[in-house]
Structures are given as C-alpha cells and as structure tokens.
Amino acid sequence: MSKLIASLIVVILLVGCASTKVTGFRDRAYQSVSYVRPAIDVRIDDLEHKVAIEDLFVNEFSARGINAIRGTSLYSPTRKYTAEEMAEAFVESSADSIIVIVLKKDSTEEKQVWLINVVGKDVGKVVWTGESKTKLVEGNILDGMNLGTMFKSISKNVVTRLIEDKVFKGTSVKNR
C-alpha cells in the first residue's frame, strides 16, 4: 500500500497542470461566417517550439473533424517573407482561414499570454480576435515539461473556444 501511495505521489509531481483562460470576440459583421480548413501561423523565433505548437493545434483540430495546415508548410522557415509574400502564399493555399498566434513580449515559462487573430480568406479581415492566458498550476520537476504542458493547454482551450464561437465548423470533444 505504501508503494502505491509513493508511486501516486511521484506521478502527481511529474505531471504538471496548466490553467488557460481564453477571451475572444467575434466581429459582428462576420457572425454567419464559419471555416473548416485553417492554417496555423505561430509567430515565434524558436523553431522547435513553433513546430510543437503547430502540431498541437493541428491535432486538436483533427480530433474535432477539422483539417488544419501547419504554418511551416505554408511559410518555409528557410526564408524571410514580406507581408505581401505571406498574403500571396495564404491566398494561393488550400486554407480558408489563418490563425495567427503571437506570444506577448512579457510572457514567461510559467505565465504566457498569446494574442490570437483569425483571418478569413473570403473576407480578408479579422473575424475573431482573442487572448489566451496560461499559467502553471503545479510545476513539473522535469525540465522541459512546463512548456509542453502549457502548449497543450493553450491549443485545447483555444480550439474549444473557436468552435464554441462557431468560427470553425467542428465537433466538441468531451473529457479530453
């Protein structure tokens, strides 16, 4: 019995928990517009984390029946793009919308604030804007796990909110 309790304590210490709050607003002029194929454009310099976040968002959307496109598939990390080149690549892609995710300057590993905009290809404007605030509830004792825990919480909660706000036509996923 004491081995079981000790094992449970170790598992609790190893698995971190993150709390995410998403605040967002839909443009009233585009209330009837919904999308099914977003591109995920994470705007951070760290390629490892950029790809990890893109993958988590793509997986969250996939679990809800939506085929998302990684931003690194749209915009090759091997070069710099002008605003015009980025717009052209988006317009020529199979995506019907793009989710631009930007980490705010004062964010830390323990507390992150992300700005999120959804732009519809059909209207060429922001149809939803929001902010995701995530903080660690319990720290992990394993280095490198904090960011993964936070990224997973952010992707799950942002995708849930976008579907609840009917920005994307997907299904809700309970108890994930």
Beta strands, then each sheet from edge to edge (+ up, - down):
strand 1: 17-26
strand 2: 38-43
strand 3: 69-70
strand 4: 97-103
strand 5: 111-120
strand 6: 125-138
sheet 1: 1+ 6- 5+ 4- 2- 3-
end
